[in-house]
Amino acid sequence: MKITLLHKVVVRTTKIALVFISMLLLQACPYESQFPVTEKEVMFPKEYLGTWYEKDGNYGVLDYKKYVFRELNDTTIYLDEMELNDNDKWEKTTYQCHISYVGDSRFINVKTVEKNNNGVYYIYNVEMEEDQMQIRGMTTNVTQEFENPDSLYHYIDKYKHLDFFYSIADTKTFTQWGEH
């Protein structure tokens, strides 16, 4: 009888832990859109190109993860998100990105590059200051369904100035930290 009770406690605890872990992982996913804010019309700023590292607090950087922006053409770049695995080898996920302006605010449309579908877009507000780039992902709390890029654009234009329009979990500061 004690074994059966212990088994039930272990199973219940495992289920609760899995739900909690799933909730944490899902919090870090930015808003997904079926289309970009605007089409690829704006030249991609050259100062974005290169290798960027996520800042860890005020002084350090996360040296096990890096983001490499490389040019595809004048309006589109590739973003290679790279992370060291347990064998000290870089694992890479590649995205296509282009810039959209909503008023004076600059947004990056980050498109997944998957072979089996057209991909989705993640929308990030981006600001550059000297050698640092701050990105803020649009919150997943947006529940409105958009019919086209124009309706998404107007929605962003209306709410882009509000702090809660952006996900805290998807707010990062990048710095160019030498060649690594």
C-alpha positions in Angstrom: 0.0 0.0 0.0 2.9 2.4 0.8 4.4 1.7 -2.7 1.1 2.5 -4.4 0.8 5.8 -2.4 4.4 6.7 -3.1 3.9 6.0 -6.8 0.9 8.3 -7.0 2.8 11.1 -5.3 5.7 10.7 -7.7 3.4 10.7 -10.7 1.5 13.7 -9.5 4.7 15.6 -8.7 6.1 14.8 -12.1 3.0 16.0 -13.9 3.0 19.3 -11.9 6.7 19.8 -12.7 6.1 19.2 -16.4 3.2 21.7 -16.5 5.4 24.3 -14.7 8.4 23.7 -17.0 6.0 24.0 -20.1 4.6 27.3 -18.7 8.2 28.7 -18.3 9.2 27.6 -21.8 6.1 29.0 -23.4 6.6 32.4 -21.7 9.8 33.0 -23.8 8.0 32.7 -27.1 7.3 36.0 -28.8 4.1 36.8 -30.7 3.8 34.9 -34.0 2.3 36.4 -37.1 1.4 34.8 -40.4 2.7 37.9 -42.2 5.2 40.8 -41.6 4.4 44.3 -40.4 5.3 45.6 -43.9 6.9 44.2 -47.0 10.7 44.3 -47.6 11.0 48.0 -48.7 13.6 49.4 -46.3 17.3 48.9 -46.6 18.7 47.0 -43.7 21.1 49.1 -41.6 24.7 48.1 -42.0 25.4 48.7 -38.3 23.3 45.6 -37.5 25.7 43.3 -39.4 28.2 41.3 -37.4 28.3 39.1 -34.3 26.3 40.1 -31.2 26.2 38.7 -27.7 23.4 39.0 -25.2 24.3 41.1 -22.2 24.0 39.4 -18.8 23.3 42.2 -16.4 25.4 45.4 -16.6 28.8 44.0 -17.2 29.0 40.5 -18.6 27.8 38.7 -21.8 26.5 35.2 -22.4 29.5 33.8 -24.3 27.7 30.5 -25.0 25.1 32.1 -27.3 25.6 34.5 -30.1 23.6 36.1 -32.9 25.2 36.7 -36.3 23.5 39.1 -38.7 24.8 38.6 -42.3 23.7 40.2 -45.5 21.4 38.4 -48.0 20.6 41.5 -50.1 19.9 45.2 -49.5 16.5 44.7 -47.7 17.0 41.2 -46.2 19.5 39.6 -43.9 20.1 36.2 -42.3 20.2 35.9 -38.6 22.1 32.9 -37.3 21.2 32.2 -33.7 24.0 30.1 -32.4 24.4 28.2 -29.1 27.2 26.0 -27.7 26.1 22.5 -27.1 27.5 20.1 -24.5 30.4 19.1 -26.9 31.5 22.7 -27.4 30.1 22.8 -30.9 28.0 25.7 -32.2 24.4 24.7 -33.1 22.8 27.1 -35.5 19.2 28.2 -36.3 18.8 30.5 -39.3 16.1 33.2 -39.8 15.4 35.8 -42.5 14.9 39.3 -41.3 13.8 42.7 -42.7 13.0 46.1 -41.2 9.6 47.8 -40.9 9.1 51.3 -39.7 5.9 52.1 -37.8 6.0 55.8 -37.5 9.5 56.5 -36.1 9.8 53.1 -34.4 11.9 50.4 -36.1 10.7 46.8 -36.0 12.5 43.7 -37.2 10.4 41.0 -38.8 12.1 37.7 -38.0 10.9 34.8 -40.2 11.5 31.2 -39.4 13.1 29.3 -42.2 11.5 25.9 -42.3 11.5 23.5 -45.2 8.0 22.1 -44.6 6.1 25.4 -44.4 6.1 29.1 -45.1 7.3 29.9 -41.6 6.0 32.5 -39.2 7.1 36.0 -38.3 8.3 37.1 -34.8 8.0 40.9 -34.4 10.6 42.8 -32.4 11.0 46.5 -31.7 14.7 47.4 -32.0 16.7 50.4 -30.9 20.4 51.1 -31.5 22.5 53.1 -29.1 26.2 53.3 -29.8 27.5 49.6 -29.8 24.4 48.2 -28.2 21.1 46.9 -29.6 18.0 46.5 -27.5 15.2 44.3 -28.8 11.7 43.9 -27.3 9.5 41.1 -28.6 5.8 41.8 -29.1 3.8 40.2 -26.3 1.9 36.9 -26.9 -1.0 38.4 -25.0 -2.2 39.9 -28.2 -5.3 37.8 -29.0 -6.7 39.8 -32.0 -6.7 38.0 -35.3 -5.2 40.2 -38.1 -6.6 39.8 -41.7 -3.6 41.3 -43.4 -0.3 43.2 -42.8 -2.1 46.5 -42.9 -4.3 45.6 -39.9 -1.2 44.4 -38.0 0.6 47.6 -38.8 -2.2 49.8 -37.5 -2.5 47.8 -34.4 1.2 48.1 -33.7 1.0 51.8 -34.4 -1.8 52.3 -31.9 -0.1 50.3 -29.0 3.7 50.5 -29.7 4.3 53.1 -27.0 2.9 51.0 -24.2 5.3 49.0 -22.1 3.0 46.1 -21.7 2.8 45.7 -25.5 6.2 44.0 -25.2 7.2 40.8 -23.5 9.6 41.1 -20.6 10.9 37.6 -21.3 11.7 38.7 -24.9 13.5 41.9 -24.0 17.3 41.6 -24.5 20.3 43.9 -24.9 23.0 42.8 -27.4 26.5 44.1 -27.6 29.3 43.4 -30.1 32.0 41.8 -28.0 35.0 41.1 -30.1 35.5 38.1 -32.2 34.6 34.8 -30.5 
